[in-house]
Amino acid sequence: MSLYCENVSLNALAEEFGTPLYVYSQAALTAAYENYASAFDGLSPLLCYAVKANGNLSILRHFAGLGCGFDIVSGGELARVLAAGGRADQTIFSGVGKSRAEMMYALEAGIKCFNVESLPELGQLNAAAAECGIVAPVSLRINPDVDAQTHPYISTGLKANKFGIAMEDAEAAYYHAATLPHLRITGIDCHIGSQLTNLSPLVEACGRLLDLADRLAAQGIELEHIDLGGGVGIVYHDETVPDLSAYAQAVRHLLGNRALSLILEPGRSLVGNAGLLLTRVERVKRNGDKYFVVVDAAMNDLMRPALYQAYHHIDNTNPQPGNTFTADVVGPVCETGDFLAQNRRIAAQTGDLLVIRSAGAYAASMASNYNTRPRAAEVLVNGSEFRLIRPREQITEMLERELACL
């Protein structure tokens, strides 16, 4: 069985660049962006790609070329956006723990808006803006206490979560923000979670934010935009994912005649299914009745299965008929939690090339050097062409800075 990314053989890519290897389809990136643009046509949203999903500079540059803005959660991500040719004035700065240095950097760059998550942050941002001689544009991230019905580690819209300002405190927070001379209130936002497979929580959160916006308007605080965050899920296994056109229709109905522009922060749904991870089988091991397919990728290359108990579909580019068995697919990292799949029916033998699907989001971006493992290379495919967009890390590079300190 010969598997391809667009018109390029995955076996050929593995031979040229080695494994583990991240591979992305440019056509799939474009199609995912256009799916949003088409669904929300008429609302003219600013689509701010969530950089945390995958921050490779070539991917950011591609989205910038499509007209995308960006959603960032650190000063480092802002540096990536700017290095890739993205615009600060189309970038939203989210995150619960922005440092003073990050605030100053974003202010001087001309950030579009800070999504502020607490009263202390309002005061700190006002002070930073005063020092810069700038009035900072702010939106308050409201925690609407809506259950996103997703994995608890990626649920962000409940009172028990660290994110946002509680709904019952929101009006007072806006009134306080309005008194701070170096802040300008521009919007309202929320982000209730990630990998959402049901529209209802998204629509409910939108309704709650609009009700708050109406109450604020009645008190003389007029908002310019509503930011509904991201979180729309993708298919990893057999999920039924939200219909973006239905989502857009619901938002359009709720917005009505309000003069609010719309911002969305998609991440996973733009890149998740556009990427895959190639890995080579080192050996098949048996412990009693238990089989393990040991591969050269590990939890440091794809953290999601260990962290979220996530499912990723796995294909073999050269399966042997009649050689299917049940096994855990595991990596070389010295942790029992180092698995990419558990109790999976698979056909595999030493030297086989496996394809781990839906690895475009939260794979390379969460990669680490645990066990002194170099991070994998990344390749972008465009039709019949492909190019290396991040070389494989070398152990000498990893040791260089420490050696300098000896």
Secondary structure, 3 states (H helix, E strand, C coil): CCCEECCEEHHHHHHHHCCCEEEEEHHHHHHHHHHHHHHCCCCCCEEEEEHHHCCCHHHHHHHHHCCCEEEECCHHHHHHHHHCCCCHHHEEECCCCCCHHHHHHHHHHCCCEEEECCHHHHHHHHHHHHHHCCCEEEEEEEECCCCCCCCHHHECCCCCCCCCEEHHHHHHHHHHHHHCCCEEEEEEECCCECCECCHHHHHHHHHHHHHHHHHHHHCCCCCCEEECCCCECCCCCCCCCCCHHHHHHHHHHHHCCCCCEEEECCCHHHHHHHEEEEEEEEEEEEECCEEEEEECCCCCCCCHHHHHCCCCCEEECCCCCCCEEEEEEECCCCCCCCEEEEEEEEECCCCCEEEECCCCCCCHHHCCCHHHCCCCEEEEEECCEEEEEECCCCHHHHHHHHHCCC
